[in-house]
Amino acid sequence: MNRLFSSELKRLFNDKVFWLLAAAMLVDQVYAVLKGEPTVTNQEIYFFSIVPLSPIFFAAFISFFVGADFSDNTIRNKLIVGCTRTQIYLSYFFTCFIGTMVMDTIWFLGGLVGIPVIGKFNIAPVLMVKYIGLIVLLNLALTSIMVCISVNVSNKTVSIAAQVLISFILVVISFILYSKVVMNSVDESTKKLFITIMNMTPAGQGFILIHSDTLDKVPRSFMYQAISSSVITLYFLMTGIDSFYDRDIK
């Protein structure tokens, strides 16, 4: 398992698509921060602006990375040399999770260049730690979903297109729900439903995370977000491993 994991990490850091997407996140972050308004009091809007869009970047990265093993039959060779399907699946999961964290670290560092423009963080250190903790859990949830899809969809092109499209649709839906709640364009019961959905879904959590200025309208629940991400991670991890054993690999 250690050798397999080391091999996957080496492949990750030599992956051009991975670094290209990380660079795209960096550019997006630097642009968002440098275009920020110095008068804005919640600078985390700019520092964490990429969070709602991260599922799209992660979907492209993970589908390409995992799909490559199937398209060139490397997965078959791993089985031949004695690797179990559980070991292979977990190596994908942990490697892709590390990849998402590296991408997040790069965009965060990119955001630091904007400190001279919009100033430093105004949030308390404890809250910053909570933010980072939620992002870690969010990345675990997204990774579990995307690895599950990548491993069980035989066509690499279909997997990439489906994951990016689904991620984009979920981001758009979350934005619509967020907008309706903030603008008070729905009744109270519907508003509560939308807020619950946003706190319990990866894309929705991203919008709540960066907009602390609207917490009076869209309250954040760290407990709901943490529990939801953990449940999603465990569910898709177990489902993915189980379905991977049923897949016929030729």
Backbone torsions as a table, in degrees:
resi	resn	phi	psi	omega
1	MET	NA	-42.9	-179.7
2	ASN	-62.5	-42.2	179.4
3	ARG	-65.4	-41.0	179.5
4	LEU	-64.2	-44.4	179.9
5	PHE	-63.4	-42.2	178.7
6	SER	-62.4	-38.9	179.2
7	SER	-65.1	-40.2	179.5
8	GLU	-67.5	-38.9	178.2
9	LEU	-63.4	-41.1	178.5
10	LYS	-62.5	-41.8	178.5
11	ARG	-65.1	-37.8	179.2
12	LEU	-59.3	-50.8	-174.8
13	PHE	-76.0	-6.1	173.2
14	ASN	-104.7	4.0	-176.2
15	ASP	-82.5	118.1	-177.6
16	LYS	-69.3	-36.9	179.6
17	VAL	-63.0	-41.3	178.9
18	PHE	-58.3	-49.6	-177.7
19	TRP	-70.3	-31.8	177.3
20	LEU	-65.1	-44.4	179.0
21	LEU	-68.5	-37.0	176.9
22	ALA	-63.5	-39.7	178.5
23	ALA	-65.8	-37.4	178.8
24	ALA	-64.4	-40.0	177.2
25	MET	-65.0	-38.5	179.2
26	LEU	-63.1	-46.7	-179.8
27	VAL	-62.0	-44.0	179.9
28	ASP	-61.4	-41.3	-178.9
29	GLN	-67.8	-46.0	179.7
30	VAL	-61.0	-42.0	179.6
31	TYR	-62.5	-44.3	-178.6
32	ALA	-62.9	-42.0	-178.3
33	VAL	-70.6	-46.0	-177.6
34	LEU	-67.2	-24.1	178.0
35	LYS	-90.7	1.7	-178.3
36	GLY	-69.7	154.5	179.4
37	GLU	-86.7	124.1	179.4
38	PRO	-59.8	-21.8	-177.1
39	THR	-83.1	-12.3	-179.4
40	VAL	-68.1	131.8	-174.5
41	THR	-86.2	-21.2	-179.9
42	ASN	-106.9	80.9	-177.3
43	GLN	-61.3	-19.1	-180.0
44	GLU	-62.4	-18.8	174.6
45	ILE	-56.3	-41.6	-179.1
46	TYR	-82.9	-41.1	-179.0
47	PHE	-64.8	-33.0	-178.0
48	PHE	-109.8	20.4	-173.8
49	SER	-63.6	-23.4	-175.8
50	ILE	-82.2	-15.0	-174.0
51	VAL	-54.5	-48.1	-179.9
52	PRO	-62.7	-26.3	-178.3
53	LEU	-92.4	-10.1	-176.3
54	SER	-57.2	-34.1	178.2
55	PRO	-56.4	-34.4	-179.6
56	ILE	-67.6	-45.7	178.2
57	PHE	-64.2	-43.1	-178.9
58	PHE	-65.8	-38.3	-180.0
59	ALA	-61.3	-44.7	179.1
60	ALA	-63.7	-45.3	-178.8
61	PHE	-62.8	-53.0	-174.1
62	ILE	-67.2	-41.3	180.0
63	SER	-64.9	-38.4	176.2
64	PHE	-67.2	-47.0	-173.9
65	PHE	-64.6	-52.0	-179.3
66	VAL	-71.3	-40.7	-178.7
67	GLY	-60.9	-28.2	-179.4
68	ALA	-61.7	-36.0	-179.8
69	ASP	-65.7	-31.8	-178.9
70	PHE	-84.0	-37.0	-177.8
71	SER	-69.0	-30.7	179.2
72	ASP	-106.0	12.9	176.4
73	ASN	64.0	18.9	175.9
74	THR	-63.5	-32.3	180.0
75	ILE	-59.8	-38.1	179.5
76	ARG	-65.9	-40.5	178.9
77	ASN	-63.4	-36.5	178.8
78	LYS	-64.0	-38.0	178.4
79	LEU	-69.8	-37.6	-179.1
80	ILE	-63.4	-39.0	-177.9
81	VAL	-80.5	1.2	172.8
82	GLY	107.9	3.8	177.4
83	CYS	-72.6	136.1	177.2
84	THR	-80.8	162.3	-180.0
85	ARG	-66.8	-34.0	177.4
86	THR	-64.0	-43.8	178.6
87	GLN	-62.0	-43.3	-180.0
88	ILE	-63.7	-45.4	-178.3
89	TYR	-63.1	-46.6	-179.2
90	LEU	-65.3	-33.2	177.4
91	SER	-65.0	-39.0	175.4
92	TYR	-63.4	-48.0	-175.5
93	PHE	-59.6	-52.9	-176.6
94	PHE	-69.3	-35.8	178.3
95	THR	-66.7	-44.0	179.7
96	CYS	-67.3	-36.5	176.8
97	PHE	-62.5	-44.9	177.5
98	ILE	-60.6	-39.5	177.8
99	GLY	-59.9	-42.9	179.7
100	THR	-65.7	-36.9	179.4
101	MET	-69.5	-35.7	176.1
102	VAL	-64.7	-42.8	178.6
103	MET	-62.6	-41.6	178.0
104	ASP	-64.8	-39.8	179.3
105	THR	-62.8	-39.8	179.7
106	ILE	-64.5	-44.5	-179.7
107	TRP	-69.5	-32.1	178.0
108	PHE	-66.1	-44.1	177.9
109	LEU	-62.6	-36.4	177.6
110	GLY	-62.9	-34.0	179.9
111	GLY	-68.4	-24.5	-178.2
112	LEU	-66.0	-22.0	-179.7
113	VAL	-67.7	-16.5	-178.3
114	GLY	-88.2	-3.2	-179.2
115	ILE	-55.0	-42.9	178.6
116	PRO	-62.4	-22.9	-176.9
117	VAL	-88.5	-49.2	-175.1
118	ILE	-113.8	0.8	177.7
119	GLY	89.1	177.9	-177.6
120	LYS	-86.0	177.2	179.6
121	PHE	-61.4	142.5	176.6
122	ASN	-102.5	-4.6	-177.1
123	ILE	-85.9	154.2	-179.0
124	ALA	-68.3	148.5	179.4
125	PRO	-54.2	-38.6	-180.0
126	VAL	-62.9	-40.8	179.0
127	LEU	-67.6	-36.6	177.4
128	MET	-61.9	-42.0	178.1
129	VAL	-62.3	-40.8	177.2
130	LYS	-63.6	-41.4	177.7
131	TYR	-57.1	-49.9	-177.6
132	ILE	-63.6	-40.1	177.7
133	GLY	-61.1	-42.2	178.6
134	LEU	-66.2	-36.7	178.7
135	ILE	-65.5	-39.4	177.3
136	VAL	-61.5	-47.5	178.9
137	LEU	-64.9	-37.9	178.3
138	LEU	-63.2	-42.6	178.5
139	ASN	-64.9	-37.6	176.9
140	LEU	-62.1	-43.5	-179.9
141	ALA	-64.2	-47.3	-179.8
142	LEU	-63.2	-41.3	179.6
143	THR	-62.9	-42.9	-178.9
144	SER	-62.7	-40.2	179.6
145	ILE	-66.2	-47.2	-172.9
146	MET	-74.7	-33.4	175.2
147	VAL	-68.0	-40.2	178.3
148	CYS	-58.1	-45.5	179.7
149	ILE	-68.0	-45.0	-176.4
150	SER	-61.7	-39.2	-177.3
151	VAL	-74.4	-28.1	-172.7
152	ASN	-105.6	-0.7	173.8
153	VAL	-106.4	113.8	-172.2
154	SER	-65.8	-35.0	-177.6
155	ASN	-86.6	118.5	-176.8
156	LYS	-61.8	-43.3	-178.9
157	THR	-62.9	-43.9	179.1
158	VAL	-63.6	-41.4	179.5
159	SER	-60.8	-47.1	-179.3
160	ILE	-62.0	-50.6	-177.8
161	ALA	-61.8	-43.2	-177.6
162	ALA	-65.4	-44.9	-177.1
163	GLN	-67.4	-43.3	179.4
164	VAL	-65.1	-42.7	-179.6
165	LEU	-65.3	-45.2	179.3
166	ILE	-62.1	-43.4	179.6
167	SER	-61.7	-43.2	179.7
168	PHE	-62.9	-43.8	-179.8
169	ILE	-63.1	-42.3	179.8
170	LEU	-64.7	-37.7	177.4
171	VAL	-64.6	-43.3	179.9
172	VAL	-64.5	-44.1	179.2
173	ILE	-61.3	-43.4	179.5
174	SER	-62.6	-39.4	178.5
175	PHE	-64.2	-40.4	179.6
176	ILE	-64.9	-45.1	178.9
177	LEU	-62.0	-44.7	-179.9
178	TYR	-60.5	-45.7	-178.4
179	SER	-62.7	-42.1	-179.0
180	LYS	-65.0	-38.2	179.6
181	VAL	-68.6	-47.0	-178.2
182	VAL	-63.5	-37.3	-177.5
183	MET	-85.3	-0.5	179.6
184	ASN	55.8	40.8	-178.0
185	SER	-95.4	8.3	177.2
186	VAL	-131.4	162.8	-179.7
187	ASP	-74.1	171.6	-173.2
188	GLU	-61.8	-42.6	-178.6
189	SER	-65.3	-41.2	178.2
190	THR	-67.4	-38.7	179.2
191	LYS	-60.8	-44.7	179.1
192	LYS	-62.6	-38.4	178.3
193	LEU	-64.5	-45.3	179.9
194	PHE	-62.5	-41.6	-179.7
195	ILE	-64.3	-41.1	178.0
196	THR	-63.2	-44.0	179.1
197	ILE	-60.8	-43.2	-178.8
198	MET	-66.3	-36.9	179.3
199	ASN	-72.2	-20.4	-173.9
200	MET	-109.3	0.1	178.4
201	THR	-116.7	143.7	-177.9
202	PRO	-54.1	-47.8	-178.2
203	ALA	-67.0	-40.0	179.9
204	GLY	-65.2	-38.1	178.8
205	GLN	-60.3	-35.1	-179.4
206	GLY	-62.1	-41.8	179.9
207	PHE	-68.5	-40.3	179.2
208	ILE	-66.7	-37.3	-176.8
209	LEU	-59.2	-43.2	-173.3
210	ILE	-88.4	-13.6	-175.9
211	HIS	-108.9	65.0	179.5
212	SER	-69.1	-14.7	179.4
213	ASP	-74.2	-11.2	-179.4
214	THR	-115.2	22.0	-177.9
215	LEU	-63.1	-23.2	177.9
216	ASP	-69.0	-24.9	-180.0
217	LYS	-102.0	-35.1	179.7
218	VAL	-124.2	80.1	-176.5
219	PRO	-62.1	140.6	180.0
220	ARG	-94.0	138.2	175.3
221	SER	-122.1	101.3	179.8
222	PHE	-59.9	-37.2	-178.1
223	MET	-65.2	-48.2	178.9
224	TYR	-60.4	-43.6	-178.0
225	GLN	-65.1	-43.7	-179.5
226	ALA	-65.7	-45.9	-179.5
227	ILE	-65.1	-44.3	-179.1
228	SER	-60.2	-47.9	-179.5
229	SER	-62.8	-39.3	-179.7
230	SER	-66.0	-43.7	179.8
231	VAL	-64.5	-44.3	178.6
232	ILE	-60.0	-43.9	179.9
233	THR	-59.7	-50.9	-178.1
234	LEU	-64.6	-41.7	-178.4
235	TYR	-62.8	-51.6	-176.9
236	PHE	-72.5	-27.3	176.7
237	LEU	-66.7	-48.4	-179.4
238	MET	-69.1	-40.6	179.3
239	THR	-65.3	-41.5	-179.4
240	GLY	-64.3	-45.1	179.6
241	ILE	-63.9	-43.7	-179.1
242	ASP	-62.3	-45.7	-178.7
243	SER	-72.5	-26.6	178.2
244	PHE	-64.3	-34.2	178.4
245	TYR	-69.0	-25.4	179.9
246	ASP	-85.2	-11.2	-177.1
247	ARG	-79.1	133.3	179.0
248	ASP	-85.9	114.8	179.9
249	ILE	-106.6	117.2	-176.7
250	LYS	-103.3	NA	NA
